[in-house]
Every structure is written in C-alpha cells, then in structure tokens.
Amino acid sequence: MTMTIAAITRRTFAALLLASTSMVSGAALAQETVWLDVEKDELKFGFIKLTDMAPLAIAYEKGFFEDEGLFVTLEAQANWKVLLDGVITGTLDGAHMLAGQPLAATIGYGTEAHIVTPFSMDLNGNGITVSNAVWEAMKPNIPVGDDGKLQHPISAAAMKPVVDQYNASGKPFNMGMVFPVSTHNYELRYWLAAGGIHPGFYSPDDISGQIQAQAFLSVTPPPQMPATLEAGTIYGYCVGEPWNQQAVFRGIGVPVITDYEIWKNNPEKVFGMTKEFVDENPNTTLAVVKALIRAAKWLDENDNANRMEAVEILSQPQYVGADAEVIANSMTGTFEYEKGDVRDVPDFNVFFRYNATYPYYSDATWYLTQMRRWGQIAEAKPNSWYEEVAKSVYRPDIYEEAARLLVEEGFLTEDEVPFGTDGYKDPQTEFIDGVTYDGRDPAGYLEQFSIGLKNGDKIVGADVVTN
C-alpha cells in the first residue's frame, strides 16, 4: 500500500498516542485495538443534522476512528439527495443514510447505484407532530385514561374527522416528511393508513405519492420542519429529533406519537457506502464498522449513563446545532408530547441494545414491502426477489467480521452479537395496528392491509387495477 509522508506522520502520531494511553490505563482495561492494514486512511463521511447521527460524532470525538488508524472528516449535508449523490460520486466515502436510500438506489428507484450497509445506526428516534390547531381539533376524539391524561398511543383515527373536514371544504390536508424513501415517509403512511386515512399512491408516471390521497405528503428538510409548520404550509410532519421537541419548545405544535409506538424498536438510519468502495477497501470498511460499533455501545452502556455527554457533543454547531435542553428531552429517556406532558420513553433512542447495530435482512425487507405497498415498486414481486435485494444491500457478513475482531480485542463480549443468525428476526407483532410482520413472507404480509396495494395490484392513471 502506497502512503504519503503526511499520512505516515499522522499514523505515527496516532500510534504514539495509543501507546501512551495504553501505558496509563491499558493494564486496567485489558483492551487493545489491533490495526488492520487499511487501504484508505483519510475518509470523509456525510450526515444530516439529526440526533441519530450520534454514532459518527461519538466515534470521532472519542477517538474510536483514530484507534483504527482512520483520519475522518465529518461534514453536514444540505439534504438527503445531496448526501446520496456525494456517496455515489465519491466526494463522500460513506454517510448516515435513511434506511430506504441504499435499497431504493440499488433497485433503481430514483438515483441508481449499488449502495450497501454493513451497519445499522439505531432503533426508533422519530415522531409525528401536528399544528396546535389540528391538535385542538383532534383532542375531543382521544380517550382519557383513569389518570386524567390522554391515552397513548394516539391513533390517526382521532385525526380522520379533521382531515375529512379539510377535504370537504376543498382544502388539501398537507403533511411533511423528509424524503420519498425515508423511514419517516413510511412511518407516517403506516400511522395514517392504520387510522383509516389514505396517504396516497406513487406510480411510474406520477411520483408525487398523492394518487387517491386524503392526506397529502410532501418533502421538507428536517431542520425546516418547525418553520414550515409555523408558516401554515403543512399541518403536521414526521421527522427525527430534535425537530419534534423543537415544536414543543417553540409552542407551535404537538408531537402526537413516536415511531416506537407505531412499530416497537423499528430500525432507523443506516451507514451507507458504495459496493465499489467496500469491494476495493475491505479492511477500511471493517475498521469503520469497528469504530461505529464501539460508539454505539458507548451511547447505550451503563443504562445510558453517557447520554448527557453525548447531548453536549451533539448540541455543537458542527453536529446537530440545537439547544442541549431540546436534544436531551428525547436522548435521555423522556419525551414531551403536549406542553408539560412529559412521559418516560426509555427506548426512544436506541443505539446498541436489542442488536440495534446488526443489519438484518428482515429490516431491509420491511422497507421494500412499504415501497411496494405505496406503488414505488410498481409490480408485484415474489418473496425470492425481496430476499435477493435484501442480501445485496445489507451486509451482516461484514458486521460479524468486525464484531468478531472487537470480541478478540476485548471491546465486545460474545453474547452482545447475534453471531450465526440467518439474518431474519422472528415475526414481529408490536405494530400500532396489530398486524404481524414476517420478513420471510413479505408477499403474504402485504395481503393483510385494507389500505395499500395487494400482490396483483398496480396503478394505472389514478386507479388501482388488479391483474
């Protein structure tokens, strides 16, 4: 491997730093990083200003990248499309991505490129917020518990009369989500449909996603969500933190539900790289995954004892750039719904527990089923197709190799990694509508919904046609 003098100097400095640290505390820790012969040691990673980019910030700030001989630059991106384009063109070596982005790119929906993910960044972390006016109209439709508080989770059925009223008056009920293949789009659609509100279909000829819609979803970048809501352009949105809690602090909206309540412990962001980069730089990829796994574990260890330190790091302008108080509202195990209604949600942000970092095929498959349900995948597909795509994008083989090295180095224990799994979780039942999801039978899963495309359906013009 050819290296520049500058790179050698940096590597020598890092090695000396690691050695000096080991002299001070190595005996007590019984942990030692073994450097891989990385093909590329200077890397640039992209992210969007959301709290779930935390593993990248922590790996950088805690020196986990340098422990692996990597010299990483983190760079905030303007939006998800710019971020994806940066990875595809090589101006970014990898990035914090929406789970749907590598899948959509690989199957050619939107920008076409083979993107893979060897690391899942987190579970949960999103919420749905509505304007104050919509909230006041919804409240009479929400049951009250024995404690005098509104019962959670709140169904979209409570909002349906409001949506119907808007539509009857000829006023579209507009809502925001962050990207057409975002987790937020699919979670918002899932919640709406479970409450009897049609979120609209996509077709090859109409990519607005508003065919037959009762609620009209459109793209708004995450940091702009509160301002767009306040301006009255949208009446609600689905976004990651801190932008739901920001609405509460500004007094402009009310978060009505978290994605944890829509699908308990749902997979969220992933770390994406091109297949070409991974194939050409296998040791570099392993080193990156090792650093990210360590960061994720640090974020969750000792019952989230490190979260306030993480909040202070994330509040810095180069990362999320929101007030620490706002970020802490969700990152430290609570969530504020209506102003003053603070509830314990200890798993709102999960970075390592429950095998959060493992790239399960069944997670990939769920996103593909939602693309099919709403028409982004125009034609019915057999179960074998879903499996093939999931295995071409999600790379548990890389994850397990990196994790195995961390076990050998003393940073992980054997029981913290699901070594040897077939990549599929057991059927999952904890959805807001009670529907069971089995990643091994995606075609059968889609048949269970009253709103959404079935296996023989396709969109022709503005109509659903069954073959």
C-alpha positions as CSV (number, residue, x, y, z in Angstrom):
1,M,0.0,0.0,0.0
2,T,1.4,3.4,-1.0
3,M,1.1,6.1,1.6
4,T,2.0,9.8,1.6
5,I,4.6,11.2,4.1
6,A,1.8,13.2,5.7
7,A,-0.3,10.0,6.1
8,I,2.7,8.2,7.6
9,T,3.2,11.1,10.0
10,R,-0.4,11.1,11.1
11,R,-0.3,7.3,11.6
12,T,2.8,7.5,13.6
13,F,1.3,10.2,15.8
14,A,-1.8,8.2,16.4
15,A,0.2,5.1,17.2
16,L,2.3,7.1,19.8
17,L,-0.9,8.5,21.2
18,L,-2.4,5.0,21.5
19,A,0.7,3.6,23.0
20,S,0.9,6.4,25.6
21,T,-2.8,5.9,26.5
22,S,-2.2,2.2,26.9
23,M,0.8,2.8,29.3
24,V,-1.5,4.8,31.6
25,S,-4.6,2.6,31.6
26,G,-4.0,-0.5,29.4
27,A,-3.4,-2.8,32.4
28,A,-6.8,-1.9,33.9
29,L,-8.8,-2.1,30.7
30,A,-7.4,-5.3,29.1
31,Q,-8.4,-3.9,25.8
32,E,-6.2,-3.2,22.8
33,T,-7.1,-2.2,19.3
34,V,-5.2,-4.1,16.6
35,W,-4.8,-2.0,13.4
36,L,-5.9,-3.5,10.1
37,D,-3.9,-2.8,7.0
38,V,-6.4,-0.2,5.8
39,E,-6.4,0.6,2.1
40,K,-7.5,4.2,2.7
41,D,-6.9,6.1,6.0
42,E,-8.3,9.5,5.1
43,L,-12.1,9.5,4.9
44,K,-14.9,11.9,4.6
45,F,-18.4,11.0,5.9
46,G,-21.6,12.9,5.5
47,F,-24.6,13.3,7.8
48,I,-27.8,15.2,8.3
49,K,-28.3,17.3,11.5
50,L,-30.3,14.8,13.5
51,T,-29.6,13.2,16.8
52,D,-29.3,9.7,15.3
53,M,-26.1,10.7,13.6
54,A,-24.6,10.3,17.1
55,P,-22.5,7.1,16.4
56,L,-20.5,9.1,13.9
57,A,-20.0,12.1,16.2
58,I,-19.0,9.8,19.1
59,A,-16.6,7.7,17.1
60,Y,-14.9,10.9,16.1
61,E,-14.9,12.7,19.4
62,K,-13.9,9.6,21.5
63,G,-11.1,8.7,19.1
64,F,-12.5,5.4,18.0
65,F,-11.8,6.2,14.4
66,E,-8.2,7.1,15.2
67,D,-7.9,3.9,17.3
68,E,-8.4,2.1,14.0
69,G,-5.8,4.2,12.1
70,L,-8.5,6.3,10.4
71,F,-8.5,10.0,9.9
72,V,-12.1,11.0,9.4
73,T,-13.7,14.3,8.5
74,L,-17.5,14.6,9.2
75,E,-19.4,17.0,7.1
76,A,-23.1,18.0,7.4
77,Q,-25.1,17.8,4.2
78,A,-27.9,20.1,2.9
79,N,-30.4,17.3,2.4
80,W,-30.7,13.6,1.7
81,K,-30.4,13.8,-2.0
82,V,-27.2,15.8,-1.8
83,L,-25.8,13.3,0.7
84,L,-26.7,10.3,-1.5
85,D,-25.2,12.0,-4.6
86,G,-22.0,12.7,-2.6
87,V,-21.6,9.0,-1.7
88,I,-22.3,7.9,-5.3
89,T,-19.8,10.4,-6.9
90,G,-17.1,9.6,-4.3
91,T,-16.9,13.1,-2.7
92,L,-18.1,11.3,0.4
93,D,-16.7,7.8,1.4
94,G,-19.8,6.9,3.3
95,A,-22.8,8.5,5.1
96,H,-25.5,8.4,7.7
97,M,-28.4,7.4,5.5
98,L,-32.1,6.8,5.5
99,A,-32.7,3.0,5.6
100,G,-34.6,3.2,2.3
101,Q,-31.9,5.0,0.4
102,P,-29.4,2.1,-0.2
103,L,-32.4,-0.1,-1.1
104,A,-34.0,2.4,-3.5
105,A,-30.8,3.2,-5.2
106,T,-29.9,-0.4,-5.7
107,I,-33.2,-1.3,-7.3
108,G,-33.1,1.9,-9.4
109,Y,-35.9,3.9,-7.8
110,G,-34.6,7.5,-8.2
111,T,-30.8,7.7,-8.5
112,E,-29.4,4.3,-9.5
113,A,-26.3,2.9,-7.7
114,H,-25.4,-0.1,-5.7
115,I,-25.2,1.0,-2.1
116,V,-24.6,-1.4,0.7
117,T,-24.9,-1.1,4.5
118,P,-22.7,-3.1,6.9
119,F,-24.0,-1.2,10.0
120,S,-27.5,-0.2,11.2
121,M,-27.2,3.1,13.2
122,D,-30.1,3.0,15.6
123,L,-33.7,2.0,16.5
124,N,-36.6,4.4,16.9
125,G,-36.0,8.1,17.1
126,N,-38.8,9.7,15.1
127,G,-42.1,11.3,15.9
128,I,-45.2,12.8,14.3
129,T,-46.1,16.3,15.2
130,V,-49.3,18.3,14.3
131,S,-50.0,22.0,14.4
132,N,-51.7,23.5,17.5
133,A,-55.0,24.0,15.5
134,V,-55.1,20.4,14.4
135,W,-54.3,19.2,17.9
136,E,-57.1,21.1,19.4
137,A,-59.5,19.6,16.8
138,M,-58.1,16.1,17.5
139,K,-58.3,16.2,21.3
140,P,-62.0,15.5,21.7
141,N,-61.5,12.3,19.7
142,I,-58.8,10.9,22.0
143,P,-59.8,8.7,25.0
144,V,-58.8,9.9,28.5
145,G,-57.3,7.4,31.0
146,D,-58.0,6.9,34.7
147,D,-55.1,9.3,35.5
148,G,-56.8,12.1,33.6
149,K,-54.2,12.0,30.8
150,L,-54.8,11.3,27.2
151,Q,-54.3,7.7,26.3
152,H,-51.3,6.8,24.2
153,P,-50.6,5.7,21.6
154,I,-52.8,8.1,19.8
155,S,-54.4,6.6,16.6
156,A,-54.6,8.6,13.4
157,A,-58.4,7.8,13.7
158,A,-58.5,10.8,16.0
159,M,-57.3,13.0,13.2
160,K,-59.6,11.5,10.5
161,P,-62.6,13.8,11.1
162,V,-60.2,16.8,10.8
163,V,-58.8,15.5,7.5
164,D,-62.3,14.8,6.2
165,Q,-63.4,18.3,7.1
166,Y,-60.4,19.9,5.2
167,N,-61.1,17.7,2.2
168,A,-64.8,18.5,2.2
169,S,-64.0,22.2,2.2
170,G,-61.7,21.8,-0.8
171,K,-58.6,22.5,1.3
172,P,-55.8,19.8,1.0
173,F,-54.5,18.4,4.3
174,N,-50.8,18.8,3.8
175,M,-48.1,17.0,5.8
176,G,-44.3,16.9,5.6
177,M,-41.9,14.0,5.6
178,V,-38.2,14.2,4.8
179,F,-37.7,12.1,1.6
180,P,-39.8,9.8,-0.6
181,V,-37.8,6.7,0.5
182,S,-37.4,7.8,4.1
183,T,-38.4,5.9,7.2
184,H,-40.4,8.9,8.0
185,N,-42.5,8.7,4.9
186,Y,-43.3,5.0,5.5
187,E,-43.9,5.5,9.3
188,L,-46.3,8.4,8.6
189,R,-48.1,6.5,5.9
190,Y,-48.3,3.5,8.2
191,W,-49.9,5.5,11.0
192,L,-52.3,7.3,8.7
193,A,-53.5,4.1,7.0
194,A,-53.9,2.4,10.3
195,G,-56.3,5.2,11.3
196,G,-58.2,5.0,8.1
197,I,-56.6,7.9,6.3
198,H,-55.3,7.2,2.8
199,P,-51.8,8.7,2.3
200,G,-51.7,8.2,-1.5
201,F,-50.0,6.1,-4.0
202,Y,-47.0,6.5,-6.3
203,S,-46.9,5.3,-9.9
204,P,-44.2,5.2,-12.6
205,D,-45.9,8.2,-14.2
206,D,-46.7,10.2,-11.0
207,I,-44.0,10.3,-8.3
208,S,-45.9,12.8,-6.1
209,G,-47.2,10.0,-4.0
210,Q,-50.6,11.7,-3.9
211,I,-52.7,9.5,-6.1
212,Q,-56.0,8.9,-4.2
213,A,-54.6,10.7,-1.2
214,Q,-56.7,12.1,1.7
215,A,-53.6,13.5,3.4
216,F,-51.1,15.0,1.0
217,L,-47.4,14.2,1.9
218,S,-44.5,16.2,0.5
219,V,-40.8,16.6,1.2
220,T,-39.5,19.1,3.8
221,P,-35.9,19.0,5.0
222,P,-35.7,18.1,8.7
223,P,-34.3,21.4,10.1
224,Q,-37.0,23.3,8.2
225,M,-40.0,21.3,9.6
226,P,-40.9,23.6,12.6
227,A,-40.7,26.8,10.5
228,T,-42.8,25.3,7.7
229,L,-45.4,24.1,10.3
230,E,-45.4,27.6,11.8
231,A,-45.9,29.2,8.4
232,G,-49.0,27.1,7.9
233,T,-47.7,25.4,4.7
234,I,-48.1,22.0,6.4
235,Y,-50.4,20.9,9.2
236,G,-48.1,18.1,10.5
237,Y,-44.9,16.2,9.9
238,C,-42.9,13.1,10.6
239,V,-39.2,13.8,11.5
240,G,-36.4,12.7,13.7
241,E,-35.2,14.5,16.7
242,P,-34.7,17.2,17.8
243,W,-37.3,18.7,15.4
244,N,-40.4,17.3,17.2
245,Q,-39.2,18.6,20.5
246,Q,-38.3,21.9,18.9
247,A,-42.0,22.4,18.1
248,V,-42.9,21.9,21.7
249,F,-40.3,24.3,22.9
250,R,-41.4,26.9,20.4
251,G,-45.0,26.4,21.2
252,I,-46.0,25.8,17.6
253,G,-47.1,22.2,17.6
254,V,-47.7,19.0,19.5
255,P,-46.0,15.6,18.9
256,V,-48.8,13.0,18.9
257,I,-46.9,9.7,18.6
258,T,-43.4,8.3,18.4
259,D,-42.3,5.7,15.9
260,Y,-41.6,3.4,18.9
261,E,-45.4,3.4,19.4
262,I,-46.0,2.8,15.7
263,W,-43.6,-0.1,15.5
264,K,-41.7,-1.0,18.7
265,N,-37.9,-1.0,18.2
266,N,-38.1,-0.2,14.5
267,P,-34.9,0.1,12.5
268,E,-34.0,3.7,11.6
269,K,-30.9,5.0,9.9
270,V,-28.0,3.0,8.4
271,F,-24.4,3.7,7.4
272,G,-24.2,3.5,3.6
273,M,-21.2,3.1,1.3
274,T,-21.0,2.1,-2.4
275,K,-20.4,-1.5,-3.1
276,E,-17.4,-0.4,-5.2
277,F,-15.8,1.3,-2.2
278,V,-16.5,-1.7,0.1
279,D,-15.0,-4.2,-2.5
280,E,-11.9,-2.0,-3.1
281,N,-11.4,-1.2,0.6
282,P,-12.4,-4.2,2.7
283,N,-10.1,-3.5,5.6
284,T,-11.0,0.1,5.7
285,T,-14.7,-0.9,5.8
286,L,-14.0,-3.3,8.7
287,A,-12.2,-0.6,10.6
288,V,-15.0,1.9,10.1
289,V,-17.6,-0.6,11.3
290,K,-15.5,-1.5,14.3
291,A,-15.3,2.2,15.3
292,L,-19.1,2.7,14.8
293,I,-20.0,-0.4,16.9
294,R,-17.8,0.9,19.8
295,A,-19.5,4.3,19.5
296,A,-23.0,2.7,19.6
297,K,-22.1,0.7,22.6
298,W,-20.7,3.7,24.4
299,L,-24.0,5.6,23.8
300,D,-26.1,2.9,25.5
301,E,-23.8,1.4,28.1
302,N,-24.4,1.6,31.8
303,D,-28.1,2.4,31.3
304,N,-27.5,5.4,29.1
305,A,-25.0,6.9,31.6
306,N,-23.2,8.7,28.8
307,R,-26.2,10.3,27.2
308,M,-25.8,13.8,28.7
309,E,-22.2,13.9,27.5
310,A,-23.5,12.8,24.1
311,V,-26.1,15.6,24.2
312,E,-23.4,18.2,24.8
313,I,-21.4,16.9,21.9
314,L,-24.4,16.8,19.6
315,S,-25.5,20.3,20.5
316,Q,-22.3,21.7,19.0
317,P,-23.0,23.6,15.7
318,Q,-20.9,21.2,13.6
319,Y,-23.2,18.3,14.5
320,V,-26.9,19.0,15.3
321,G,-26.6,22.5,16.5
322,A,-29.8,22.6,18.6
323,D,-30.0,23.6,22.2
324,A,-28.8,20.9,24.6
325,E,-32.0,21.1,26.5
326,V,-34.0,20.3,23.4
327,I,-31.8,17.3,22.4
328,A,-31.8,16.0,26.0
329,N,-35.6,15.9,26.0
330,S,-35.6,12.7,23.9
331,M,-32.0,11.5,24.2
332,T,-32.2,10.9,27.9
333,G,-35.2,8.7,28.0
334,T,-38.2,11.0,28.1
335,F,-40.4,12.6,25.5
336,E,-42.6,15.6,25.8
337,Y,-45.9,15.5,23.9
338,E,-48.4,18.3,24.7
339,K,-46.5,21.0,26.6
340,G,-45.9,19.8,30.1
341,D,-46.9,16.2,29.3
342,V,-43.5,14.6,29.8
343,R,-43.5,10.8,29.7
344,D,-40.9,8.1,30.2
345,V,-39.8,6.7,26.8
346,P,-36.5,5.0,27.8
347,D,-36.1,3.4,24.4
348,F,-36.9,6.4,22.2
349,N,-33.3,6.4,21.0
350,V,-31.5,3.0,21.0
351,F,-28.1,2.7,19.5
352,F,-26.8,-0.7,20.7
353,R,-29.4,-2.6,22.8
354,Y,-31.6,-5.2,21.1
355,N,-28.9,-5.8,18.5
356,A,-29.7,-2.3,17.1
357,T,-26.5,-2.2,15.0
358,Y,-26.9,-5.5,13.3
359,P,-28.0,-5.2,9.6
360,Y,-30.9,-7.7,9.5
361,Y,-32.3,-8.8,6.1
362,S,-35.8,-8.6,7.6
363,D,-35.3,-4.9,8.3
364,A,-34.4,-4.3,4.7
365,T,-37.4,-6.4,3.6
366,W,-39.8,-4.3,5.6
367,Y,-38.8,-1.1,3.8
368,L,-39.1,-2.9,0.4
369,T,-42.7,-4.0,1.4
370,Q,-43.6,-0.4,2.1
371,M,-42.2,0.7,-1.3
372,R,-44.4,-1.9,-2.9
373,R,-47.4,-1.1,-0.7
374,W,-47.5,2.5,-1.9
375,G,-46.5,1.9,-5.5
376,Q,-42.8,2.9,-5.6
377,I,-42.3,-0.7,-6.7
378,A,-44.9,-0.8,-9.5
379,E,-45.3,-4.6,-10.0
380,A,-45.8,-7.5,-7.5
381,K,-42.6,-9.4,-6.6
382,P,-42.1,-12.9,-5.3
383,N,-40.6,-13.5,-1.9
384,S,-37.3,-14.6,-3.6
385,W,-36.9,-11.1,-5.1
386,Y,-37.2,-9.4,-1.7
387,E,-34.6,-11.8,-0.3
388,E,-32.2,-11.2,-3.2
389,V,-32.4,-7.4,-2.9
390,A,-32.0,-7.5,0.9
391,K,-28.9,-9.7,0.7
392,S,-27.3,-7.5,-1.9
393,V,-27.6,-4.4,0.2
394,Y,-27.5,-5.4,3.9
395,R,-24.1,-7.0,4.8
396,P,-24.2,-8.8,8.1
397,D,-21.1,-10.8,6.9
398,I,-19.0,-7.6,7.2
399,Y,-20.6,-6.6,10.5
400,E,-19.9,-10.0,12.1
401,E,-16.3,-10.0,10.9
402,A,-15.8,-6.5,12.5
403,A,-17.6,-7.6,15.7
404,R,-15.5,-10.8,15.9
405,L,-12.4,-8.6,15.9
406,L,-13.8,-6.5,18.7
407,V,-14.6,-9.6,20.7
408,E,-11.0,-10.7,20.3
409,E,-9.7,-7.2,21.3
410,G,-11.9,-7.1,24.4
411,F,-14.3,-4.4,23.4
412,L,-17.3,-6.7,23.0
413,T,-18.5,-9.9,24.6
414,E,-19.7,-12.9,22.5
415,D,-23.3,-12.6,23.8
416,E,-23.6,-8.9,22.5
417,V,-23.6,-10.0,18.9
418,P,-26.1,-12.4,17.2
419,F,-23.4,-14.4,15.6
420,G,-24.7,-17.1,13.2
421,T,-28.2,-15.7,12.7
422,D,-29.8,-16.3,9.3
423,G,-30.4,-12.5,9.1
424,Y,-34.1,-12.6,9.9
425,K,-35.8,-11.6,13.1
426,D,-38.7,-13.7,14.4
427,P,-42.1,-12.5,13.3
428,Q,-42.9,-9.1,14.9
429,T,-46.3,-8.2,16.3
430,E,-45.8,-4.9,18.1
431,F,-47.3,-2.5,15.5
432,I,-50.0,0.0,16.2
433,D,-52.5,-1.9,14.0
434,G,-51.6,-5.3,15.5
435,V,-50.6,-6.7,12.1
436,T,-47.8,-9.3,12.3
437,Y,-44.7,-8.8,10.1
438,D,-42.7,-11.9,9.0
439,G,-39.7,-10.9,6.9
440,R,-39.6,-14.3,5.4
441,D,-43.0,-13.8,3.8
442,P,-43.2,-10.2,2.5
443,A,-45.8,-11.1,-0.1
444,G,-48.1,-12.6,2.5
445,Y,-47.5,-9.6,4.8
446,L,-48.8,-7.1,2.1
447,E,-52.1,-9.0,1.8
448,Q,-53.1,-8.1,5.4
449,F,-53.7,-4.4,4.8
450,S,-57.0,-2.8,3.9
451,I,-55.3,0.3,2.5
452,G,-52.4,-0.3,0.1
453,L,-51.5,-2.3,-3.0
454,K,-52.0,-6.1,-2.9
455,N,-49.9,-8.6,-4.8
456,G,-51.8,-8.4,-8.0
457,D,-52.4,-4.6,-8.0
458,K,-50.8,-1.8,-9.9
459,I,-51.6,1.8,-10.5
460,V,-52.9,2.8,-13.9
461,G,-53.6,6.5,-14.2
462,A,-55.3,7.4,-11.0
463,D,-56.8,3.9,-10.4
464,V,-55.8,0.7,-8.8
465,V,-56.0,-2.2,-11.3
466,T,-55.9,-5.8,-10.2
467,N,-54.4,-8.3,-12.6
